[in-house]
């Protein structure tokens, strides 16, 4: 039986890739949201139903959720995927950009979850899939705020999973490492804060070079996309999926290496790329 699936952050990256795969290979009803409505046109032409929304606007988000339920009767699964990447030194990232990072990645995700919960509780079934990251387990110079948002998603997702399991609702977290998507390229091209002449400038330039090299060598979106589709549609799912080798390695490093050794390894890896 076709499911009603809602995808936020569907205008690029994982969100668009998952929507296209669902539209091509399944008969599920695919509802897509993003802040910039015109970027959803390609999905609408292939059969998706567009519900533009800025996830930081609570009233908009509630209205969209109600509209989907009015149009299709329910929401069976949601991919909580809207994201925003800002990189730079903790001291130097502007307050507005730092706050926007948390408003989209954390508070927007929470409000999406809160809006689908009443329907899922009422029907005694539902699935919430969260786009997390290997950054949920580690951090490094230049990505402190982004990693903090993903640490938050891990904590929220873990608590939510325990809270709603007995209500028939499943929570899945997908944790890719570096994957070649437009999201990463835009973040590094447009949202990388390196203040020339500052105490951090040389280090931030090294970090950016390292991240660009990692992005260049990263796998494509296909494996993570397919796992997200499975997480939304399969009868049985795991609570956490790590979709790249790098995500597993970083997780292990953060757990078992002493902080001094972890810092030294990260610093040397960054230095070698510059």
ChimeraX commands (.cxc) that place a marker at each C-alpha (Angstrom):
marker #1 position 0.00,0.00,0.00 radius 0.5
marker #1 position 1.44,3.41,-0.93 radius 0.5
marker #1 position 2.75,5.52,1.93 radius 0.5
marker #1 position 2.58,9.29,2.30 radius 0.5
marker #1 position 6.20,10.40,2.66 radius 0.5
marker #1 position 7.24,13.95,3.50 radius 0.5
marker #1 position 10.79,15.16,2.76 radius 0.5
marker #1 position 12.14,18.47,4.06 radius 0.5
marker #1 position 15.22,20.05,2.50 radius 0.5
marker #1 position 14.26,18.50,-0.84 radius 0.5
marker #1 position 15.69,21.18,-3.12 radius 0.5
marker #1 position 19.17,19.61,-3.34 radius 0.5
marker #1 position 21.50,16.99,-1.88 radius 0.5
marker #1 position 20.11,13.96,-0.12 radius 0.5
marker #1 position 16.56,15.31,-0.05 radius 0.5
marker #1 position 16.28,15.71,-3.80 radius 0.5
marker #1 position 18.10,12.44,-4.48 radius 0.5
marker #1 position 15.75,10.48,-2.20 radius 0.5
marker #1 position 12.66,12.15,-3.68 radius 0.5
marker #1 position 13.76,11.34,-7.24 radius 0.5
marker #1 position 14.45,7.71,-6.31 radius 0.5
marker #1 position 11.06,7.30,-4.66 radius 0.5
marker #1 position 9.29,8.88,-7.63 radius 0.5
marker #1 position 11.15,6.70,-10.10 radius 0.5
marker #1 position 11.00,3.34,-8.34 radius 0.5
marker #1 position 7.92,3.35,-6.09 radius 0.5
marker #1 position 4.26,4.32,-6.04 radius 0.5
marker #1 position 4.48,6.16,-2.73 radius 0.5
marker #1 position 3.03,9.66,-2.44 radius 0.5
marker #1 position 6.01,12.01,-2.19 radius 0.5
marker #1 position 5.55,15.42,-0.57 radius 0.5
marker #1 position 8.56,17.73,-0.77 radius 0.5
marker #1 position 9.43,20.92,1.06 radius 0.5
marker #1 position 12.17,23.52,0.82 radius 0.5
marker #1 position 12.53,27.23,1.51 radius 0.5
marker #1 position 13.05,28.13,-2.17 radius 0.5
marker #1 position 9.89,26.95,-3.90 radius 0.5
marker #1 position 11.16,27.18,-7.49 radius 0.5
marker #1 position 13.86,24.59,-6.77 radius 0.5
marker #1 position 11.15,21.99,-6.22 radius 0.5
marker #1 position 9.82,22.34,-9.79 radius 0.5
marker #1 position 11.96,19.49,-11.11 radius 0.5
marker #1 position 10.38,17.15,-8.54 radius 0.5
marker #1 position 6.84,18.39,-9.22 radius 0.5
marker #1 position 7.30,17.61,-12.93 radius 0.5
marker #1 position 8.07,14.02,-11.95 radius 0.5
marker #1 position 5.02,13.67,-9.75 radius 0.5
marker #1 position 5.94,15.09,-6.35 radius 0.5
marker #1 position 3.65,17.38,-4.38 radius 0.5
marker #1 position 5.37,20.63,-3.33 radius 0.5
marker #1 position 4.82,22.33,0.00 radius 0.5
marker #1 position 7.34,25.19,0.27 radius 0.5
marker #1 position 8.36,26.04,3.83 radius 0.5
marker #1 position 11.10,27.66,5.87 radius 0.5
marker #1 position 11.54,25.19,8.75 radius 0.5
marker #1 position 12.56,28.03,11.06 radius 0.5
marker #1 position 9.08,29.53,10.74 radius 0.5
marker #1 position 6.93,27.54,13.14 radius 0.5
marker #1 position 3.57,28.72,11.82 radius 0.5
marker #1 position 4.53,27.91,8.21 radius 0.5
marker #1 position 5.70,24.47,9.25 radius 0.5
marker #1 position 2.48,23.70,11.11 radius 0.5
marker #1 position 0.39,24.86,8.15 radius 0.5
marker #1 position 2.32,22.69,5.71 radius 0.5
marker #1 position 1.98,19.64,7.94 radius 0.5
marker #1 position -1.77,20.19,8.21 radius 0.5
marker #1 position -2.04,20.74,4.45 radius 0.5
marker #1 position -0.37,17.41,3.70 radius 0.5
marker #1 position -2.69,15.63,6.10 radius 0.5
marker #1 position -5.72,17.38,4.62 radius 0.5
marker #1 position -4.67,16.46,1.08 radius 0.5
marker #1 position -3.68,12.83,1.72 radius 0.5
marker #1 position -5.18,11.88,5.06 radius 0.5
marker #1 position -1.97,11.19,6.94 radius 0.5
marker #1 position 1.83,11.29,7.01 radius 0.5
marker #1 position 3.34,7.83,7.26 radius 0.5
marker #1 position 7.01,8.75,7.17 radius 0.5
marker #1 position 9.09,11.91,7.23 radius 0.5
marker #1 position 12.70,12.51,6.23 radius 0.5
marker #1 position 13.85,15.35,8.48 radius 0.5
marker #1 position 16.57,16.56,6.18 radius 0.5
marker #1 position 16.60,20.38,5.96 radius 0.5
marker #1 position 20.12,21.53,6.76 radius 0.5
marker #1 position 22.48,24.48,6.65 radius 0.5
marker #1 position 26.27,24.35,6.82 radius 0.5
marker #1 position 28.51,27.08,8.25 radius 0.5
marker #1 position 32.19,26.58,8.93 radius 0.5
marker #1 position 34.81,28.72,10.64 radius 0.5
marker #1 position 36.53,29.40,13.95 radius 0.5
marker #1 position 34.32,29.46,17.05 radius 0.5
marker #1 position 35.34,33.04,17.82 radius 0.5
marker #1 position 34.83,34.34,14.29 radius 0.5
marker #1 position 31.60,32.88,12.90 radius 0.5
marker #1 position 29.11,35.77,13.09 radius 0.5
marker #1 position 26.40,35.39,15.71 radius 0.5
marker #1 position 23.63,35.58,13.11 radius 0.5
marker #1 position 25.17,32.73,11.08 radius 0.5
marker #1 position 25.76,30.65,14.20 radius 0.5
marker #1 position 22.17,31.11,15.33 radius 0.5
marker #1 position 20.83,30.32,11.85 radius 0.5
marker #1 position 22.82,27.06,11.92 radius 0.5
marker #1 position 21.00,25.93,15.06 radius 0.5
marker #1 position 17.61,27.30,13.97 radius 0.5
marker #1 position 17.63,25.21,10.79 radius 0.5
marker #1 position 19.53,22.08,11.81 radius 0.5
marker #1 position 18.17,21.65,15.34 radius 0.5
marker #1 position 15.10,23.74,16.08 radius 0.5
marker #1 position 13.69,23.28,12.57 radius 0.5
marker #1 position 14.16,19.52,12.91 radius 0.5
marker #1 position 12.48,19.49,16.31 radius 0.5
marker #1 position 9.47,21.47,15.08 radius 0.5
marker #1 position 9.11,19.14,12.08 radius 0.5
marker #1 position 9.07,16.19,14.48 radius 0.5
marker #1 position 6.58,17.84,16.83 radius 0.5
marker #1 position 4.20,18.57,13.98 radius 0.5
marker #1 position 4.06,14.99,12.67 radius 0.5
marker #1 position 3.83,13.36,16.10 radius 0.5
marker #1 position 0.10,13.87,16.82 radius 0.5
marker #1 position -0.95,12.12,13.60 radius 0.5
marker #1 position 1.53,9.29,14.07 radius 0.5
marker #1 position 0.44,8.80,17.68 radius 0.5
marker #1 position -3.22,8.75,16.66 radius 0.5
marker #1 position -2.63,6.06,14.04 radius 0.5
marker #1 position -0.24,4.10,16.26 radius 0.5
marker #1 position 2.35,3.98,13.50 radius 0.5
marker #1 position 4.87,6.14,11.70 radius 0.5
marker #1 position 8.54,6.56,10.92 radius 0.5
marker #1 position 10.82,9.53,11.52 radius 0.5
marker #1 position 14.12,9.44,9.64 radius 0.5
marker #1 position 16.71,12.00,10.69 radius 0.5
marker #1 position 19.60,13.07,8.48 radius 0.5
marker #1 position 22.46,13.09,10.93 radius 0.5
marker #1 position 26.20,12.89,10.20 radius 0.5
marker #1 position 29.48,11.38,11.33 radius 0.5
marker #1 position 29.92,14.87,12.82 radius 0.5
marker #1 position 27.44,13.72,15.47 radius 0.5
marker #1 position 30.37,11.87,17.06 radius 0.5
marker #1 position 33.39,14.06,16.33 radius 0.5
marker #1 position 34.39,17.65,15.78 radius 0.5
marker #1 position 37.42,19.53,14.49 radius 0.5
marker #1 position 38.75,23.03,14.01 radius 0.5
marker #1 position 36.51,24.98,11.68 radius 0.5
marker #1 position 33.40,22.84,12.07 radius 0.5
marker #1 position 32.51,23.29,15.73 radius 0.5
marker #1 position 29.06,24.79,15.21 radius 0.5
marker #1 position 28.03,22.37,12.48 radius 0.5
marker #1 position 29.20,19.41,14.57 radius 0.5
marker #1 position 27.36,20.82,17.58 radius 0.5
marker #1 position 24.08,20.76,15.65 radius 0.5
marker #1 position 24.63,17.14,14.66 radius 0.5
marker #1 position 25.57,16.17,18.22 radius 0.5
marker #1 position 22.23,17.72,19.17 radius 0.5
marker #1 position 20.36,15.68,16.56 radius 0.5
marker #1 position 21.96,12.49,17.88 radius 0.5
marker #1 position 20.88,13.32,21.43 radius 0.5
marker #1 position 17.36,14.30,20.37 radius 0.5
marker #1 position 16.98,11.28,18.09 radius 0.5
marker #1 position 18.16,8.87,20.79 radius 0.5
marker #1 position 15.73,10.25,23.36 radius 0.5
marker #1 position 12.87,10.36,20.86 radius 0.5
marker #1 position 13.47,6.74,19.83 radius 0.5
marker #1 position 13.04,5.62,23.43 radius 0.5
marker #1 position 10.02,7.84,24.02 radius 0.5
marker #1 position 7.93,6.77,21.02 radius 0.5
marker #1 position 8.82,3.10,20.48 radius 0.5
marker #1 position 5.89,1.85,22.55 radius 0.5
marker #1 position 3.59,4.16,20.58 radius 0.5
marker #1 position 4.34,2.27,17.35 radius 0.5
marker #1 position 6.58,5.00,15.95 radius 0.5
marker #1 position 10.10,4.23,14.70 radius 0.5
marker #1 position 13.03,6.67,14.73 radius 0.5
marker #1 position 15.97,6.14,12.38 radius 0.5
marker #1 position 19.17,8.17,12.20 radius 0.5
marker #1 position 21.29,8.11,9.03 radius 0.5
marker #1 position 24.93,9.10,9.61 radius 0.5
marker #1 position 26.94,9.63,6.42 radius 0.5
marker #1 position 30.50,10.88,6.43 radius 0.5
marker #1 position 31.67,13.15,3.62 radius 0.5
marker #1 position 29.55,12.61,0.50 radius 0.5
marker #1 position 29.81,14.52,-2.76 radius 0.5
marker #1 position 26.71,16.72,-2.80 radius 0.5
marker #1 position 25.89,20.33,-3.61 radius 0.5
marker #1 position 25.32,20.91,0.12 radius 0.5
marker #1 position 29.01,20.50,0.95 radius 0.5
marker #1 position 30.21,22.51,-2.01 radius 0.5
marker #1 position 27.88,25.43,-1.23 radius 0.5
marker #1 position 28.91,25.39,2.43 radius 0.5
marker #1 position 32.58,25.60,1.53 radius 0.5
marker #1 position 32.13,28.11,-1.29 radius 0.5
marker #1 position 29.65,30.47,0.34 radius 0.5
marker #1 position 29.47,29.76,4.08 radius 0.5
marker #1 position 33.10,29.34,5.09 radius 0.5
marker #1 position 34.24,32.08,7.46 radius 0.5
marker #1 position 37.98,32.78,7.25 radius 0.5
marker #1 position 38.90,36.33,8.27 radius 0.5
marker #1 position 42.05,37.44,6.51 radius 0.5
marker #1 position 44.71,38.64,8.93 radius 0.5
marker #1 position 43.11,37.01,11.97 radius 0.5
marker #1 position 44.84,34.67,14.40 radius 0.5
marker #1 position 42.94,31.76,12.83 radius 0.5
marker #1 position 43.30,32.61,9.14 radius 0.5
marker #1 position 46.13,30.22,8.22 radius 0.5
marker #1 position 44.57,27.37,10.17 radius 0.5
marker #1 position 41.14,27.94,8.60 radius 0.5
marker #1 position 42.70,28.00,5.12 radius 0.5
marker #1 position 44.32,24.66,5.87 radius 0.5
marker #1 position 41.04,23.23,7.14 radius 0.5
marker #1 position 39.20,24.44,4.04 radius 0.5
marker #1 position 41.82,22.84,1.75 radius 0.5
marker #1 position 41.47,19.60,3.68 radius 0.5
marker #1 position 37.68,19.64,3.42 radius 0.5
marker #1 position 37.71,20.45,-0.30 radius 0.5
marker #1 position 40.08,17.54,-0.90 radius 0.5
marker #1 position 37.87,15.22,1.16 radius 0.5
marker #1 position 34.83,16.35,-0.81 radius 0.5
marker #1 position 36.64,15.78,-4.10 radius 0.5
marker #1 position 37.52,12.20,-3.12 radius 0.5
marker #1 position 34.20,11.43,-1.46 radius 0.5
marker #1 position 31.74,8.84,-2.76 radius 0.5
marker #1 position 28.63,9.92,-4.62 radius 0.5
marker #1 position 25.20,10.23,-3.11 radius 0.5
marker #1 position 23.88,6.85,-4.32 radius 0.5
marker #1 position 24.59,4.60,-1.31 radius 0.5
marker #1 position 23.33,7.10,1.27 radius 0.5
marker #1 position 20.29,7.86,-0.91 radius 0.5
marker #1 position 19.38,4.18,-1.20 radius 0.5
marker #1 position 19.74,3.64,2.54 radius 0.5
marker #1 position 17.51,6.64,3.23 radius 0.5
marker #1 position 14.88,5.21,0.86 radius 0.5
marker #1 position 15.07,1.88,2.71 radius 0.5
marker #1 position 14.81,3.66,6.05 radius 0.5
marker #1 position 11.62,5.36,4.89 radius 0.5
marker #1 position 9.98,2.37,3.22 radius 0.5
marker #1 position 11.28,-1.01,4.41 radius 0.5
marker #1 position 9.16,-3.03,6.80 radius 0.5
marker #1 position 12.08,-3.57,9.17 radius 0.5
marker #1 position 14.80,-1.01,9.75 radius 0.5
marker #1 position 17.79,-0.39,12.00 radius 0.5
marker #1 position 17.90,2.51,14.43 radius 0.5
marker #1 position 21.16,3.88,13.00 radius 0.5
marker #1 position 22.73,3.57,9.56 radius 0.5
marker #1 position 26.33,4.65,8.91 radius 0.5
marker #1 position 26.59,4.92,5.16 radius 0.5
marker #1 position 30.28,5.61,4.48 radius 0.5
marker #1 position 33.54,4.10,5.68 radius 0.5
marker #1 position 34.62,7.46,7.02 radius 0.5
marker #1 position 31.60,7.72,9.31 radius 0.5
marker #1 position 32.45,4.43,11.03 radius 0.5
marker #1 position 36.17,5.27,11.33 radius 0.5
marker #1 position 35.46,8.67,12.87 radius 0.5
marker #1 position 33.02,7.15,15.32 radius 0.5
marker #1 position 35.62,4.63,16.46 radius 0.5
marker #1 position 38.36,7.25,16.67 radius 0.5
marker #1 position 36.24,9.50,18.87 radius 0.5
marker #1 position 35.46,6.65,21.24 radius 0.5
marker #1 position 38.84,5.00,21.66 radius 0.5
marker #1 position 41.60,7.54,21.01 radius 0.5
marker #1 position 42.85,9.79,23.82 radius 0.5
marker #1 position 41.99,13.45,23.08 radius 0.5
marker #1 position 45.65,14.46,22.69 radius 0.5
marker #1 position 46.22,11.73,20.08 radius 0.5
marker #1 position 42.94,12.47,18.29 radius 0.5
marker #1 position 43.83,16.17,18.06 radius 0.5
marker #1 position 47.32,15.39,16.78 radius 0.5
marker #1 position 46.02,13.04,14.07 radius 0.5
marker #1 position 43.45,15.57,12.87 radius 0.5
marker #1 position 46.02,18.38,12.86 radius 0.5
marker #1 position 48.53,16.34,10.87 radius 0.5
marker #1 position 45.90,15.23,8.35 radius 0.5
marker #1 position 44.87,18.86,7.79 radius 0.5
marker #1 position 48.50,20.00,7.49 radius 0.5
marker #1 position 49.27,17.40,4.81 radius 0.5
marker #1 position 46.45,18.70,2.59 radius 0.5
marker #1 position 47.65,22.29,2.56 radius 0.5
marker link #1:1,2 radius 0.2
marker link #1:2,3 radius 0.2
marker link #1:3,4 radius 0.2
marker link #1:4,5 radius 0.2
marker link #1:5,6 radius 0.2
marker link #1:6,7 radius 0.2
marker link #1:7,8 radius 0.2
marker link #1:8,9 radius 0.2
marker link #1:9,10 radius 0.2
marker link #1:10,11 radius 0.2
marker link #1:11,12 radius 0.2
marker link #1:12,13 radius 0.2
marker link #1:13,14 radius 0.2
marker link #1:14,15 radius 0.2
marker link #1:15,16 radius 0.2
marker link #1:16,17 radius 0.2
marker link #1:17,18 radius 0.2
marker link #1:18,19 radius 0.2
marker link #1:19,20 radius 0.2
marker link #1:20,21 radius 0.2
marker link #1:21,22 radius 0.2
marker link #1:22,23 radius 0.2
marker link #1:23,24 radius 0.2
marker link #1:24,25 radius 0.2
marker link #1:25,26 radius 0.2
marker link #1:26,27 radius 0.2
marker link #1:27,28 radius 0.2
marker link #1:28,29 radius 0.2
marker link #1:29,30 radius 0.2
marker link #1:30,31 radius 0.2
marker link #1:31,32 radius 0.2
marker link #1:32,33 radius 0.2
marker link #1:33,34 radius 0.2
marker link #1:34,35 radius 0.2
marker link #1:35,36 radius 0.2
marker link #1:36,37 radius 0.2
marker link #1:37,38 radius 0.2
marker link #1:38,39 radius 0.2
marker link #1:39,40 radius 0.2
marker link #1:40,41 radius 0.2
marker link #1:41,42 radius 0.2
marker link #1:42,43 radius 0.2
marker link #1:43,44 radius 0.2
marker link #1:44,45 radius 0.2
marker link #1:45,46 radius 0.2
marker link #1:46,47 radius 0.2
marker link #1:47,48 radius 0.2
marker link #1:48,49 radius 0.2
marker link #1:49,50 radius 0.2
marker link #1:50,51 radius 0.2
marker link #1:51,52 radius 0.2
marker link #1:52,53 radius 0.2
marker link #1:53,54 radius 0.2
marker link #1:54,55 radius 0.2
marker link #1:55,56 radius 0.2
marker link #1:56,57 radius 0.2
marker link #1:57,58 radius 0.2
marker link #1:58,59 radius 0.2
marker link #1:59,60 radius 0.2
marker link #1:60,61 radius 0.2
marker link #1:61,62 radius 0.2
marker link #1:62,63 radius 0.2
marker link #1:63,64 radius 0.2
marker link #1:64,65 radius 0.2
marker link #1:65,66 radius 0.2
marker link #1:66,67 radius 0.2
marker link #1:67,68 radius 0.2
marker link #1:68,69 radius 0.2
marker link #1:69,70 radius 0.2
marker link #1:70,71 radius 0.2
marker link #1:71,72 radius 0.2
marker link #1:72,73 radius 0.2
marker link #1:73,74 radius 0.2
marker link #1:74,75 radius 0.2
marker link #1:75,76 radius 0.2
marker link #1:76,77 radius 0.2
marker link #1:77,78 radius 0.2
marker link #1:78,79 radius 0.2
marker link #1:79,80 radius 0.2
marker link #1:80,81 radius 0.2
marker link #1:81,82 radius 0.2
marker link #1:82,83 radius 0.2
marker link #1:83,84 radius 0.2
marker link #1:84,85 radius 0.2
marker link #1:85,86 radius 0.2
marker link #1:86,87 radius 0.2
marker link #1:87,88 radius 0.2
marker link #1:88,89 radius 0.2
marker link #1:89,90 radius 0.2
marker link #1:90,91 radius 0.2
marker link #1:91,92 radius 0.2
marker link #1:92,93 radius 0.2
marker link #1:93,94 radius 0.2
marker link #1:94,95 radius 0.2
marker link #1:95,96 radius 0.2
marker link #1:96,97 radius 0.2
marker link #1:97,98 radius 0.2
marker link #1:98,99 radius 0.2
marker link #1:99,100 radius 0.2
marker link #1:100,101 radius 0.2
marker link #1:101,102 radius 0.2
marker link #1:102,103 radius 0.2
marker link #1:103,104 radius 0.2
marker link #1:104,105 radius 0.2
marker link #1:105,106 radius 0.2
marker link #1:106,107 radius 0.2
marker link #1:107,108 radius 0.2
marker link #1:108,109 radius 0.2
marker link #1:109,110 radius 0.2
marker link #1:110,111 radius 0.2
marker link #1:111,112 radius 0.2
marker link #1:112,113 radius 0.2
marker link #1:113,114 radius 0.2
marker link #1:114,115 radius 0.2
marker link #1:115,116 radius 0.2
marker link #1:116,117 radius 0.2
marker link #1:117,118 radius 0.2
marker link #1:118,119 radius 0.2
marker link #1:119,120 radius 0.2
marker link #1:120,121 radius 0.2
marker link #1:121,122 radius 0.2
marker link #1:122,123 radius 0.2
marker link #1:123,124 radius 0.2
marker link #1:124,125 radius 0.2
marker link #1:125,126 radius 0.2
marker link #1:126,127 radius 0.2
marker link #1:127,128 radius 0.2
marker link #1:128,129 radius 0.2
marker link #1:129,130 radius 0.2
marker link #1:130,131 radius 0.2
marker link #1:131,132 radius 0.2
marker link #1:132,133 radius 0.2
marker link #1:133,134 radius 0.2
marker link #1:134,135 radius 0.2
marker link #1:135,136 radius 0.2
marker link #1:136,137 radius 0.2
marker link #1:137,138 radius 0.2
marker link #1:138,139 radius 0.2
marker link #1:139,140 radius 0.2
marker link #1:140,141 radius 0.2
marker link #1:141,142 radius 0.2
marker link #1:142,143 radius 0.2
marker link #1:143,144 radius 0.2
marker link #1:144,145 radius 0.2
marker link #1:145,146 radius 0.2
marker link #1:146,147 radius 0.2
marker link #1:147,148 radius 0.2
marker link #1:148,149 radius 0.2
marker link #1:149,150 radius 0.2
marker link #1:150,151 radius 0.2
marker link #1:151,152 radius 0.2
marker link #1:152,153 radius 0.2
marker link #1:153,154 radius 0.2
marker link #1:154,155 radius 0.2
marker link #1:155,156 radius 0.2
marker link #1:156,157 radius 0.2
marker link #1:157,158 radius 0.2
marker link #1:158,159 radius 0.2
marker link #1:159,160 radius 0.2
marker link #1:160,161 radius 0.2
marker link #1:161,162 radius 0.2
marker link #1:162,163 radius 0.2
marker link #1:163,164 radius 0.2
marker link #1:164,165 radius 0.2
marker link #1:165,166 radius 0.2
marker link #1:166,167 radius 0.2
marker link #1:167,168 radius 0.2
marker link #1:168,169 radius 0.2
marker link #1:169,170 radius 0.2
marker link #1:170,171 radius 0.2
marker link #1:171,172 radius 0.2
marker link #1:172,173 radius 0.2
marker link #1:173,174 radius 0.2
marker link #1:174,175 radius 0.2
marker link #1:175,176 radius 0.2
marker link #1:176,177 radius 0.2
marker link #1:177,178 radius 0.2
marker link #1:178,179 radius 0.2
marker link #1:179,180 radius 0.2
marker link #1:180,181 radius 0.2
marker link #1:181,182 radius 0.2
marker link #1:182,183 radius 0.2
marker link #1:183,184 radius 0.2
marker link #1:184,185 radius 0.2
marker link #1:185,186 radius 0.2
marker link #1:186,187 radius 0.2
marker link #1:187,188 radius 0.2
marker link #1:188,189 radius 0.2
marker link #1:189,190 radius 0.2
marker link #1:190,191 radius 0.2
marker link #1:191,192 radius 0.2
marker link #1:192,193 radius 0.2
marker link #1:193,194 radius 0.2
marker link #1:194,195 radius 0.2
marker link #1:195,196 radius 0.2
marker link #1:196,197 radius 0.2
marker link #1:197,198 radius 0.2
marker link #1:198,199 radius 0.2
marker link #1:199,200 radius 0.2
marker link #1:200,201 radius 0.2
marker link #1:201,202 radius 0.2
marker link #1:202,203 radius 0.2
marker link #1:203,204 radius 0.2
marker link #1:204,205 radius 0.2
marker link #1:205,206 radius 0.2
marker link #1:206,207 radius 0.2
marker link #1:207,208 radius 0.2
marker link #1:208,209 radius 0.2
marker link #1:209,210 radius 0.2
marker link #1:210,211 radius 0.2
marker link #1:211,212 radius 0.2
marker link #1:212,213 radius 0.2
marker link #1:213,214 radius 0.2
marker link #1:214,215 radius 0.2
marker link #1:215,216 radius 0.2
marker link #1:216,217 radius 0.2
marker link #1:217,218 radius 0.2
marker link #1:218,219 radius 0.2
marker link #1:219,220 radius 0.2
marker link #1:220,221 radius 0.2
marker link #1:221,222 radius 0.2
marker link #1:222,223 radius 0.2
marker link #1:223,224 radius 0.2
marker link #1:224,225 radius 0.2
marker link #1:225,226 radius 0.2
marker link #1:226,227 radius 0.2
marker link #1:227,228 radius 0.2
marker link #1:228,229 radius 0.2
marker link #1:229,230 radius 0.2
marker link #1:230,231 radius 0.2
marker link #1:231,232 radius 0.2
marker link #1:232,233 radius 0.2
marker link #1:233,234 radius 0.2
marker link #1:234,235 radius 0.2
marker link #1:235,236 radius 0.2
marker link #1:236,237 radius 0.2
marker link #1:237,238 radius 0.2
marker link #1:238,239 radius 0.2
marker link #1:239,240 radius 0.2
marker link #1:240,241 radius 0.2
marker link #1:241,242 radius 0.2
marker link #1:242,243 radius 0.2
marker link #1:243,244 radius 0.2
marker link #1:244,245 radius 0.2
marker link #1:245,246 radius 0.2
marker link #1:246,247 radius 0.2
marker link #1:247,248 radius 0.2
marker link #1:248,249 radius 0.2
marker link #1:249,250 radius 0.2
marker link #1:250,251 radius 0.2
marker link #1:251,252 radius 0.2
marker link #1:252,253 radius 0.2
marker link #1:253,254 radius 0.2
marker link #1:254,255 radius 0.2
marker link #1:255,256 radius 0.2
marker link #1:256,257 radius 0.2
marker link #1:257,258 radius 0.2
marker link #1:258,259 radius 0.2
marker link #1:259,260 radius 0.2
marker link #1:260,261 radius 0.2
marker link #1:261,262 radius 0.2
marker link #1:262,263 radius 0.2
marker link #1:263,264 radius 0.2
marker link #1:264,265 radius 0.2
marker link #1:265,266 radius 0.2
marker link #1:266,267 radius 0.2
marker link #1:267,268 radius 0.2
marker link #1:268,269 radius 0.2
marker link #1:269,270 radius 0.2
marker link #1:270,271 radius 0.2
marker link #1:271,272 radius 0.2
marker link #1:272,273 radius 0.2
marker link #1:273,274 radius 0.2
view
